[in-house]
Amino acid sequence: MSDSQQRGVVLIVVLWIVVLLTVLLAAFTATVKVDRHVATDVVESVQARASADSVLAYLSGLRMADAELWPEMLGQVYKLQLNNMQLRFRIIPETAYVSLNTASVELLQRVFEAAQTPDAQQIAEAIVARRSTAIDEQTGAEVAPKLFTSVHSLALMSQMKLETVQAVGQWLTVDSEHEGVNLLFADPSLLYALVPDEAEMLLAGRAENGARELVPVNSSIMQQDQGDIVRVQVELSSSASKRKIEATVAFDDSERGYHVMRWNEYNAHFSLE
């Protein structure tokens, strides 16, 4: 093999080595970026959880120290600056949601009608039948009621579509046994669904009175009881990201002052605006 041929072979080998090193460098750079994003996500998740735990501890101590202040805090958005991050939180009574385990057929029907669900009445009746004691037609034995333990368990019912559960899920609860809805704190979209003719008046009254005085509403589904269970909605945001955690909590007289009934940090849907 001549010298020129050898130089040509060496050049090809060198070019292949350069290409290989370039590919390896690109892969390494991509891996570093992914690892950095994963690490950032983990850090932000830990920060959000710690912030939510701190809010719960703060609320527990405040409730024990000044119980009279507690009702005035419901529905209000509170802000706290943490270095370059902003922490905001709000307390909403669980009675502001429709209880799958105790709401009437009429109330459930209104909810599903608002989601434009076909056969809304039949679905509402099926929900009430499921959670009620029944008699087996063949054996005559008593069939125990099946209470809902999760809003998403609605999707297991034969009459229900997943799209419907996704549409109404934010209005429902299984963690509180109340019959009506506390219109002082209900989500605006739920107000328009339940009392469309009075929703504007209610929202205007909230803005004026700070959600502590109920504008007179002629509705059979209205409930003013705040109950003992609340949702604590926590939002931790920076210029680059935003984390939301929603915890369903029962505050009590235990040593800790509360216990968490439900913790949602992956698909929490609420707005503090």
Residue pairs with C-beta under 8 A, 6 or more apart in sequence:
1 9
44 236
44 241
44 243
45 243
45 265
47 85
47 236
47 243
48 234
48 236
48 243
48 244
48 245
48 265
49 245
49 265
51 82
51 87
51 234
51 236
51 245
52 232
52 234
52 245
52 247
52 265
55 87
55 89
55 232
55 234
56 232
56 247
56 249
56 258
56 260
57 257
59 91
59 232
59 251
59 258
60 251
60 256
60 257
60 258
61 257
62 69
62 70
62 73
63 70
63 251
63 257
64 257
71 212
71 226
72 212
73 91
74 91
74 92
74 93
74 185
74 211
74 212
74 226
74 230
75 90
75 91
75 92
75 184
75 185
75 206
75 210
75 211
75 212
76 90
76 91
76 210
76 211
77 88
77 89
77 90
77 272
78 88
78 89
78 90
79 86
79 87
79 88
80 86
80 87
80 88
81 87
82 236
84 238
84 239
85 236
85 237
85 238
86 236
86 237
86 238
87 234
87 235
87 236
88 234
88 235
88 237
88 272
89 232
89 233
89 234
89 235
89 272
90 232
90 233
90 272
91 230
91 231
91 232
91 233
92 185
92 230
92 231
92 233
93 182
93 185
93 226
93 227
93 229
93 230
93 231
94 173
94 175
94 176
94 178
94 227
94 229
94 230
94 231
94 248
95 176
95 178
95 180
95 181
95 182
95 185
95 223
95 225
95 226
95 227
96 181
96 182
96 184
96 185
96 186
96 187
96 190
97 171
97 172
97 173
97 176
97 181
97 186
97 190
97 231
98 107
98 108
98 111
98 171
98 172
98 173
98 181
98 190
99 172
99 173
99 174
99 176
99 177
99 178
99 179
100 108
100 127
100 131
100 148
100 151
100 154
100 172
100 173
100 174
101 131
101 147
101 148
101 174
101 177
102 177
102 178
102 179
103 179
104 128
104 179
104 221
105 121
105 124
105 125
105 128
106 124
106 220
106 221
107 179
107 180
107 181
107 194
107 221
108 123
108 124
108 127
108 128
109 120
109 121
109 123
109 124
110 193
110 194
110 221
111 124
111 168
111 171
111 172
111 190
111 193
111 194
112 120
112 123
112 124
112 164
112 168
113 120
113 193
114 168
114 192
114 193
114 194
115 164
115 167
115 168
115 193
117 123
117 164
117 167
117 168
119 159
122 159
123 157
123 159
123 160
126 157
126 159
127 148
127 154
127 157
130 145
130 146
130 148
130 157
131 145
131 146
131 147
131 148
132 145
133 142
133 143
133 144
133 145
134 142
134 143
134 145
135 141
135 142
135 143
136 142
136 143
147 174
148 154
148 174
149 174
150 174
151 165
151 169
151 172
151 173
151 174
152 165
152 169
154 160
154 164
154 165
154 169
154 172
155 161
155 162
155 165
170 187
170 189
170 269
170 270
171 187
171 189
171 190
171 193
173 248
175 229
175 248
175 261
175 262
176 227
176 229
178 223
178 225
178 227
179 223
180 220
180 221
180 222
180 223
181 190
181 194
181 221
181 222
181 223
182 223
182 224
182 225
182 226
182 227
183 191
183 194
183 195
183 202
183 214
183 217
183 219
183 222
183 223
184 206
184 211
184 212
184 214
184 224
185 211
186 194
188 199
188 203
191 198
191 199
191 202
191 203
192 199
194 219
194 221
195 202
195 217
195 219
195 221
198 215
198 217
198 218
198 219
201 215
201 217
202 214
202 215
202 217
204 215
205 213
205 214
205 215
214 222
214 224
228 250
228 251
228 252
229 248
229 249
229 250
229 261
230 248
230 249
230 251
231 246
231 247
231 248
231 249
232 246
232 247
232 249
233 244
233 245
233 246
233 268
233 270
233 272
234 244
234 245
234 246
234 247
235 242
235 243
235 244
235 245
235 272
236 242
236 243
236 245
237 243
243 265
244 265
244 268
244 270
245 263
245 264
245 265
245 268
246 264
246 265
246 268
246 270
247 260
247 262
247 263
247 264
248 260
248 261
248 262
248 263
249 258
249 259
249 260
249 261
250 258
250 259
250 261
251 257
251 258
252 258
252 259
